Amino acid sequence: MNKALQTLSAKEFEIIVALYFKEYTIREVAIQQNISPTSLFRMRNSILENLRKFFDK
């Protein structure tokens, strides 16, 4: 898991930590990141897809 998280950019890592370890909502994280919730939702999906690909290797 650590190796997978190390493949993320600093911003991607921060988003994943906020959503899944600190349990913030998409809306809360979007406000923190100064982006729209829709953009964050898409970004989260992209990050998760990249992590899935990492584990499929």
C-alpha positions as CSV (number, residue, x, y, z in Angstrom):
1,M,0.0,0.0,0.0
2,N,2.8,2.4,0.8
3,K,4.4,1.9,-2.6
4,A,1.1,2.6,-4.3
5,L,0.6,5.8,-2.3
6,Q,4.2,6.9,-3.1
7,T,3.2,6.9,-6.8
8,L,0.8,9.8,-6.2
9,S,1.6,13.5,-6.5
10,A,1.5,15.5,-3.3
11,K,-1.9,16.9,-4.2
12,E,-3.3,13.4,-5.0
13,F,-1.9,12.0,-1.8
14,E,-3.4,14.9,0.2
15,I,-6.8,14.2,-1.4
16,I,-6.8,10.5,-0.7
17,V,-5.7,11.0,2.9
18,A,-8.4,13.6,3.5
19,L,-11.1,11.4,1.9
20,Y,-10.2,8.0,3.2
21,F,-8.1,8.4,6.4
22,K,-9.5,11.7,7.8
23,E,-13.0,10.9,6.4
24,Y,-13.8,14.4,5.1
25,T,-16.5,14.7,2.5
26,I,-15.9,15.5,-1.2
27,R,-17.4,18.9,-0.5
28,E,-15.1,19.6,2.5
29,V,-12.0,18.6,0.5
30,A,-13.1,20.6,-2.5
31,I,-13.3,23.7,-0.4
32,Q,-9.9,23.0,1.1
33,Q,-8.4,22.5,-2.3
34,N,-10.3,25.5,-3.8
35,I,-11.8,23.4,-6.6
36,S,-15.4,22.4,-7.4
37,P,-16.8,19.2,-5.9
38,T,-17.4,17.9,-9.4
39,S,-13.7,18.4,-10.3
40,L,-12.7,16.7,-7.1
41,F,-15.0,13.8,-7.7
42,R,-13.5,13.3,-11.2
43,M,-10.0,13.7,-9.8
44,R,-10.7,11.1,-7.0
45,N,-12.0,8.6,-9.6
46,S,-8.9,9.1,-11.7
47,I,-6.6,8.6,-8.7
48,L,-8.5,5.5,-7.6
49,E,-8.2,4.1,-11.2
50,N,-4.5,4.7,-11.2
51,L,-4.2,2.9,-7.8
52,R,-6.2,0.0,-9.2
53,K,-3.8,-0.2,-12.2
54,F,-0.8,-0.2,-9.8
55,F,-2.2,-3.2,-7.9
56,D,-3.1,-5.1,-11.1
57,K,0.6,-5.1,-12.1
